[in-house]
Amino acid sequence: MHMKKLTVLIAVIAAGLLSLVGVGIADAAPKVPLGGGSGILVLQGGNKAAACTVTTVGRPKSGKHAGELIAVTAGHCGKAGQDVLSESFQNRGKIGKIVYSASDIDIAVIKLNSNVAPLRTVRGVTIRKINTTPIQFPTVLCKTGRTTGKTCGVTWFSDSSAHFSQVCVVEGDSGSPVVVGDQLVGMVNAYYFVSCLGPETGTNARTILNRLTKVGYGDFKPV
């Protein structure tokens, strides 16, 4: 009788320990890797989602949102309040929510959840710093997008707010980081006439940073 009670007690304790171990495993689920060039899905209600690309991931050093982990993408990808998934890791759940979207310069800010592991390099493009100097002809720009991957092309024109280049882009590449070497100089927002053949255009880094500062994400730095 005592032996039977002892056996039951041991089984109960073992089950309790196993449940604790199970909780630990669940809590330690792999984080979602995300960086400039990663594909995202912005949930728009029902079965609809917009496929876009992250420009960069980092943290502001000043302003009311200092220290928050955020991602930047194109403004037409979604509206404030819409949830975001990683395109490659949809089964790991939501990775954040759009908290700011501006149509005038076509940028959006995503506040990222704690399940995100920020990346500096995605599919051959590394972002180490931001260059706010307008890039001029004939500098070669490169981008990494969720649709067309890494492509490069000559700069046709650039000023403090926007650039025009021959970088190949199509739908889904919106938000892609535009780089020279390891320096982020802007993002992809659109193309003219024919995808991949027509000129690409996008918002330059200085305009992006100025707007981030204005809405509380000052001194933004890529991670």
Helices and strands as residue ranges (DSSP letters): H 2-27, E 32-35, E 39-43, E 49-53, E 56-59, E 70-74, G 75-77, E 83-86, G 90-92, E 94-102, E 107-112, E 116-119, E 121-122, E 125-126, E 129-130, E 140-145, E 149-158, E 162-165, E 177-180, E 183-187, E 190-191, E 200-203, H 205-214, E 221-222
